[in-house]
Amino acid sequence: MCAACATESEAHTCCTLIRLPYVLALLSGALLALSFPRYGHPAFAWIALVPLLVALRGRPRASRAFGLGLVSGLVYFVGTIYWTGAVLQTFGGLAAPLAVLAMLLLAFYLALFPALCALIISHLTGRMGARAVFLAPAVWVGTEFARGYLFGGFPWVPLGNSQVTVLPVAQLASVLGVYGLSALVAFVNAALALAAVAAGRRRIAAVSAAAIVLIGVGGWGARRVADGSLTRDGAPIRIGLVQGNIAQEDKWNPNEARRIFTTYIAMTRDVVRRGAEFVVWPESSTPFMFEEDEAGAAALRALAGEVNVPILFGSDQVDRSGPVVQLFNSAFLLTPDGAIGAVYRKMHLVPFGEYIPFKRWLYFVSPLVERLAEFAPGTSMVMLPVGPHLVNTAICYEVVYPSLIRSAVLGGSQLLTTITNDAWYGDSSAPYQHFALASMRAIEQGRYLARAANTGISGVVDPYGRVVRQSPIFEQVGLVEEVRVLTRRTIYAQIGDVAAYASIALTLLALVAVRRVHGSKH
């Protein structure tokens, strides 16, 4: 029995009141996880933060507010990145308990950002009253943006990306990026949370504010999609996407090399026969290092000359020019005459996939360290010349970084491509989440996006986020679709993540303001 409670009934009521906020925090975490593919629906995102915000009312202690946010964050990220454990076990050689532990540690780290968000919101509402809940969107976006940058960043499943398939709403990303969308979703959640605890006019005002903003954004977005001028601008080009569907365990098996290479050659001939003017293979598609295998390189150069179209493909690259030999995950563009048109080196590497962060402290993942060939990061965005046009590519995970793709467009890219190997993830949510994250870049930049994935999902997304065509996973397929090379820039391409910077500034100003007011009272 609680020491402050006189009767068993009072103790039961006290324990219930203590547990209820954590139940609400768990509910928020579950709704956040269910806002994303493969098993979720975007509708959940509009109410996902409401239980947590309600749980934070009443001036909870700082430790409790942090704990509530941490609980929500853990459920959120365990529910969306659960597949990392299976990857580490299957391909990293970790025992199942260690793989689960590594996944939980990553989820715990990511959960620190919602925890910090909850701590700040609780502090602001405790000092400013319930109306301060409308600062929650700024706080959420500020901490979410930090998650994408600190220690290299892990900007997986930001709240705004839940709406990528809700096209009228998603068009806001062309102005304010995915973080602007996160702010919109968080604003509606904040309004509903205030309505849940308020009464009378304040409740009506909160719901009305959310409805007006949402209707305004959705109405504008619907008109933008209906206009569709970006699908008529620019020069058309037919692109061929080759999905070889090579099992991960076969990719570097010497006995499978010939089959893999001849599969890609045959599929390339097929998509060119069907009209492809530019062919894209997936990440690490060659069963050899292009610059290290003379016979393989010669055959690939001959193929480009035979089909007379540029070919973009992924292949590892060794650089021996410096004092230290470096390994890069690279993309090569062959021109129609078989020459190397450009080489792009991946800049954002996958933690635990291409390098081990903090490996001095993570001694328990030594089996993974021993099996992993660590890559070096590239240092610059490289434009790929496809005829008279400039194209960029993002390799695998780096397509989730909005600023990286924006830098490519500012550098002159007229068409977005991304190459990946999602075979690592099996039949989990990851390939679906990854495709959705890539699709957001098309809306932000007002560009067509073409994606070639080893086992899927390959596809084409138009500048409004509409999926023109996509492949099923774990099928061998060659897609041929018309895209357009575009030069017009969106507002977001011009201003970048102003929504995130403004959110951080507003959060800091609010914290300073409440500190000064509180200090003046004492």
PAZAZA-595709 format. One record per residue (C-alpha): x, y, z; residue in three letters. Coordinates in steps of 0.2 Angstrom, whole numbers, padded with zeros to 4 digits, always signed. Each point is the difference from the previous one (the first is absolute). Layout:
XYZALA ...
END
This chain:
+0000+0000+0000MET +0006+0018-0004CYS +0006+0008+0016ALA -0010+0016-0004ALA -0017-0010-0002CYS -0010-0004+0015ALA -0011-0014-0007THR +0003-0014-0012GLU -0013+0008-0012SER +0010+0016+0000GLU +0016-0010-0004ALA -0008-0009-0014HIS -0006+0017-0007THR +0017+0008+0002CYS +0009-0015-0009CYS -0012+0002-0014THR +0003+0018-0002LEU +0019-0004+0000ILE -0002-0013-0013ARG -0012+0009-0012LEU +0013+0012-0007PRO +0011-0014-0005TYR -0014-0009-0008VAL -0004+0015-0010LEU +0019+0001-0005ALA +0000-0018-0005LEU -0016+0004-0011LEU +0009+0015-0008SER +0015-0011-0004GLY -0011-0014-0008ALA -0010+0013-0010LEU +0016+0008-0007LEU +0007-0017-0005ALA -0017-0004-0009LEU +0001+0016-0010SER +0013-0007-0011PHE +0001-0015-0013PRO -0001-0015-0001ARG -0013-0003+0013TYR -0006+0018+0004GLY -0011+0013-0007HIS +0003+0019-0002PRO -0016+0004+0010ALA +0008-0005+0016PHE +0013+0014-0001ALA -0013+0013+0003TRP -0004-0006+0017ILE +0016-0009+0005ALA +0007+0014+0011LEU -0017+0004+0009VAL +0002-0013+0014PRO +0018+0005+0004LEU -0005+0018+0000LEU -0015-0003+0011VAL +0012-0010+0012ALA +0012+0014+0001LEU -0013+0012+0008ARG -0001+0004+0018GLY +0019+0005+0002ARG +0008-0017+0002PRO +0017-0001+0007ARG +0014+0002-0013ALA +0006-0018+0002SER -0018-0006-0002ARG -0003+0010-0016ALA +0017-0006-0007PHE -0006-0018+0004GLY -0016+0002-0008LEU +0008+0006-0016GLY +0013-0014+0001LEU -0014-0013+0001VAL -0009+0007-0015SER +0016+0001-0010GLY +0005-0017+0004LEU -0016-0008-0006VAL +0000+0012-0015TYR +0017-0006-0006PHE +0000-0018+0006VAL -0016-0001-0011GLY +0008+0008-0015THR +0018-0006+0000ILE -0003-0017+0008TYR +0008-0008-0016TRP +0017+0006+0004THR +0002-0014+0012GLY -0004-0013-0013ALA +0013+0008-0012VAL +0014+0000+0013LEU -0004-0018+0005GLN -0002-0007-0018THR +0014+0010-0009PHE +0010+0007+0015GLY +0004-0017+0008GLY -0007+0006+0017LEU -0009-0012+0012ALA -0019+0003+0001ALA +0001+0008+0018PRO +0014+0012-0005LEU -0009+0005-0017ALA -0015+0004+0010VAL +0010+0010+0013LEU +0008+0010-0014ALA -0017+0004-0007MET -0006+0005+0017LEU +0015+0011+0003LEU -0003+0009-0017LEU -0018+0002+0004ALA +0004+0007+0017PHE +0012+0012-0007TYR -0013+0006-0013LEU -0013+0001+0015ALA +0011+0013+0009LEU -0007+0013-0013PHE -0018-0003+0004PRO +0005+0000+0018ALA +0008+0017-0001LEU -0015+0006-0009CYS -0011-0006+0014ALA +0011+0008+0013LEU +0000+0017-0009ILE -0019+0000-0003ILE -0003-0004+0018SER +0011+0014+0006HIS -0009+0012-0012LEU -0018-0005+0004THR +0005+0000+0019GLY +0005+0018-0001ARG -0011+0007-0013MET -0016-0010+0002GLY -0009-0012-0012ALA +0001+0013-0015ARG +0018-0004-0001ALA -0004-0017-0008VAL +0000+0010-0016PHE +0018+0001+0002LEU +0001-0019-0001ALA +0002+0000-0019PRO +0015+0011+0001ALA +0008-0011+0013VAL -0004-0016-0009TRP +0007+0006-0016VAL +0016+0007+0008GLY +0004-0017+0009THR -0005-0010-0016GLU +0012+0011-0010PHE +0014-0003+0013ALA -0003-0018-0002ARG +0004+0001-0018GLY +0017+0009+0003TYR +0008-0005+0016LEU +0014-0013-0001PHE -0004-0002-0019GLY -0018+0000+0003GLY -0014-0013-0002PHE -0015+0009-0008PRO -0010-0016-0002TRP -0019+0002+0000VAL -0002+0018+0005PRO -0018+0004+0004LEU -0003+0010-0016GLY +0004-0015-0011ASN -0015-0009+0006SER -0010+0011-0012GLN +0010-0003-0016VAL -0015-0010-0007THR -0013+0013+0005VAL +0004+0011-0015LEU -0010+0016+0003PRO +0009+0002+0017VAL +0017-0007-0005ALA +0002+0015-0012GLN +0004+0011+0014LEU +0017-0009-0001ALA +0004+0010-0016SER +0000+0016+0010VAL +0006-0005+0018LEU +0007-0018-0003GLY -0004-0015+0010VAL +0003+0009+0017TYR -0013+0013-0005GLY -0012-0015-0002LEU +0005-0006+0017SER -0004+0017+0007ALA -0018-0001-0008LEU -0003-0017+0007VAL +0006+0005+0017ALA -0010+0016+0000PHE -0016-0010-0003VAL +0005-0012+0014ASN +0003+0015+0011ALA -0017+0007-0004ALA -0009-0016+0004LEU +0009-0003+0016ALA -0005+0018+0006LEU -0018-0004-0005ALA +0001-0016+0010ALA +0004+0009+0016VAL -0009+0016-0003ALA -0018+0005+0000ALA -0012+0012-0008GLY +0007+0013-0012ARG +0018-0006+0002ARG -0004-0017-0006ARG -0010+0007-0015ILE +0014+0012-0004ALA +0013-0014+0001ALA -0010-0011-0012VAL -0004+0014-0011SER +0018+0005-0002ALA +0005-0017-0005ALA -0014-0002-0012ALA +0004+0017-0009ILE +0018-0004-0001VAL -0002-0017-0007LEU -0014+0005-0012ILE +0011+0014-0006GLY +0015-0010-0003VAL -0010-0015-0008GLY -0009+0011-0011GLY +0015+0009-0007TRP +0009-0017-0002GLY -0014-0007-0009ALA +0000+0014-0013ARG +0019-0002-0002ARG -0002-0019-0004VAL -0014+0004-0011ALA +0010+0013-0010ASP +0013-0013-0003GLY +0011+0012-0011SER +0016-0008+0006LEU -0005-0016-0009THR -0001+0010-0017ARG +0016+0010+0002ASP +0017-0005-0005GLY +0007-0013-0013ALA -0007-0017+0002PRO +0012-0015+0002ILE -0004-0018+0001ARG +0009-0008+0015ILE +0003-0019+0003GLY +0001-0007+0017LEU +0008-0017+0002VAL -0005-0010+0016GLN +0011-0015-0001GLY -0007-0008+0016ASN +0016-0007+0006ILE +0000-0009+0017ALA +0011+0009+0012GLN +0010-0017+0004GLU +0003-0001-0019ASP +0007+0017-0004LYS +0018-0004+0004TRP +0000-0018-0003ASN +0013-0003-0013PRO -0010-0015-0007ASN -0015+0012-0003GLU +0010+0014-0008ALA -0003-0005-0018ARG -0019-0003+0002ARG -0002+0017+0009ILE +0010+0009-0014PHE -0009-0008-0014THR -0017+0003+0008THR +0004+0019+0000TYR +0006+0000-0017ILE -0015-0009-0007ALA -0012+0011+0010MET +0009+0015-0007THR -0002-0005-0018ARG -0018-0004+0004ASP -0004+0018+0007VAL +0009+0008-0014VAL -0009-0010-0013ARG -0016+0007+0009ARG +0005+0018-0002GLY +0012+0004+0014ALA +0011+0014-0003GLU +0009+0000+0017PHE +0003-0016+0010VAL +0002-0001+0019VAL +0006-0015+0009TRP -0001-0002+0019PRO +0013+0004+0014GLU +0015-0012-0001SER -0008-0009-0015SER +0016-0006-0008THR +0007-0017+0008PRO +0017+0008-0002PHE +0009+0017+0003MET -0002+0009-0016PHE +0018+0007+0001GLU +0008-0015+0006GLU -0006-0013-0012ASP +0006+0003-0018GLU -0011-0013-0008ALA -0016+0005+0009GLY +0003+0018-0004ALA +0004-0003-0018ALA -0017-0010-0002ALA -0009+0014+0008LEU +0007+0013-0011ARG -0004-0010-0015ALA -0018-0002+0006LEU -0001+0019+0001ALA +0006+0002-0017GLY -0011-0014-0007GLU -0016+0007+0007VAL +0006+0018-0003ASN -0008+0008+0016VAL +0008+0006+0016PRO +0000-0013+0014ILE +0001+0004+0019LEU +0005-0014+0012PHE +0007-0002+0017GLY +0017-0008+0003SER +0012+0001+0015ASP +0016+0010-0004GLN +0017-0001+0008VAL +0010+0016+0001ASP +0019-0002+0001ARG +0005+0017-0004SER +0003+0006+0018GLY +0010-0006+0015PRO -0014-0011+0005VAL -0009-0012-0011VAL -0019+0004+0000GLN -0015-0009-0005LEU -0015+0009-0007PHE -0018-0005-0004ASN -0001+0008-0017SER -0011+0003-0015ALA +0007+0000-0017PHE -0008+0008-0016LEU +0006-0007-0016LEU -0004+0010-0015THR -0006-0008-0016PRO +0017-0002-0007ASP +0005-0009+0016GLY +0011+0013+0008ALA -0002+0005+0018ILE -0011+0016+0000GLY +0001+0002+0019ALA +0002-0009+0017VAL -0010+0005+0015TYR +0006-0006+0017ARG -0013-0003+0014LYS +0002+0013+0013MET -0013-0005+0014HIS +0005-0018+0005LEU -0012-0012+0009VAL +0005-0003+0018PRO +0003-0018+0004PHE -0001-0004-0018GLY +0015+0010-0008GLU +0008+0006+0016TYR -0001-0003+0019ILE -0003+0016+0010PRO +0008+0001+0017PHE +0008-0017-0003LYS +0012+0002+0014ARG -0014+0000+0012TRP -0011-0013-0009LEU +0012-0014+0003TYR -0015-0013+0000PHE -0002+0002-0018VAL +0017-0007-0004SER -0006-0013-0012PRO -0008+0013-0010LEU +0016+0011+0000VAL +0010-0015-0006GLU -0012-0004-0015ARG -0003+0018-0005LEU +0011+0008-0014ALA -0001+0018+0006GLU -0003+0013-0013PHE +0007+0018-0001ALA -0013+0014-0003PRO +0000+0010-0016GLY +0003+0019+0001THR -0010+0008-0013SER -0016-0001-0011MET +0004-0005-0018VAL -0011+0004-0014MET -0002-0014-0013LEU -0001+0006-0018PRO -0014-0009-0010VAL +0000+0007-0017GLY -0002+0019+0002PRO -0008-0002+0017HIS +0007-0001+0018LEU -0006-0014+0011VAL +0005-0005+0018ASN -0001-0016+0010THR -0002-0004+0018ALA +0006-0017+0006ILE -0011-0009+0011CYS -0003+0008+0017TYR +0006+0017-0004GLU -0016+0004-0010VAL -0008+0003+0017VAL +0010+0016+0003TYR -0010+0014-0008PRO +0015+0012+0001SER +0011-0012-0011LEU -0013-0001-0014ILE -0003+0019+0001ARG +0019+0003-0002SER -0001-0011-0016ALA -0014+0011-0007VAL +0009+0016+0004LEU +0015-0008-0009GLY -0011-0002-0016GLY -0008-0017+0001SER -0015-0001-0011GLN -0005-0018+0005LEU +0002-0009+0016LEU +0005-0018+0000THR +0004-0012+0015THR +0008-0017+0000ILE -0002-0012+0014THR +0002-0018+0006ASN -0015-0003+0012ASP +0003-0019+0000ALA +0007+0002+0017TRP -0017+0004+0007TYR -0009-0016-0006GLY -0019+0001+0000ASP -0001+0013+0014SER -0006+0018+0001SER +0016+0007-0005ALA -0001+0000-0020PRO -0017+0008+0002TYR +0006+0013+0012GLN +0015+0003-0011HIS -0010+0003-0016PHE -0012+0012+0009ALA +0015+0010+0007LEU +0007+0001-0018ALA -0017+0006-0007SER +0000+0015+0012MET +0016+0006-0009ARG -0010+0001-0017ALA -0013+0012+0008ILE +0013+0011+0009GLU +0010+0003-0015GLN -0013-0001-0014GLY +0009-0013-0009ARG -0003-0017-0007TYR +0008-0014+0010LEU +0006-0016-0007ALA +0005-0014+0012ARG +0008-0017-0004ALA +0001-0012+0014ALA +0008-0017-0001ASN -0015-0009+0007THR -0013+0014+0000GLY -0008+0012+0001ILE +0005+0007-0016SER -0011+0014-0008GLY -0003+0017-0006VAL -0008+0014+0010VAL -0005+0016-0008ASP +0003+0018+0006PRO -0016+0000+0010TYR +0004-0017+0009GLY -0012-0010-0011ARG +0007-0018-0002VAL +0001-0002-0019VAL +0005-0018+0001ARG +0008-0011+0013GLN +0006-0018+0000SER -0005-0013+0013PRO +0014-0006+0011ILE +0010-0016-0003PHE -0004-0001-0018GLU +0012+0002-0015GLN -0007+0014-0011VAL +0005+0014-0012GLY -0010+0015+0001LEU -0001+0013-0015VAL -0008+0017+0004GLU +0000+0017-0007GLU +0006+0014+0011VAL +0004+0018-0003ARG +0016+0010+0004VAL -0005+0016+0009LEU +0009+0016+0004THR -0014+0010+0010ARG +0004+0000+0018ARG -0012-0001+0015THR -0001+0012+0014ILE +0008-0013+0011TYR +0014-0002-0012ALA +0004+0018+0002GLN -0003+0003+0018ILE +0004-0017+0008GLY -0004-0005+0017ASP -0006+0017+0006VAL -0015-0009+0009ALA +0013-0010+0011ALA +0011+0015+0003TYR -0015+0011+0005ALA -0006-0014+0011SER +0016-0001+0009ILE +0001+0019+0002ALA -0018+0001+0007LEU +0003-0014+0012THR +0016+0009+0007LEU -0009+0017+0001LEU -0014-0008+0010ALA +0012-0008+0012LEU +0009+0016+0002VAL -0017+0009+0003ALA -0007-0011+0013VAL +0017+0000+0009ARG +0000+0019+0001ARG -0018+0001+0005VAL +0003-0013+0014HIS +0016+0008+0005GLY -0009+0017+0002SER -0013-0007+0011LYS +0014-0006+0012HIS 
END
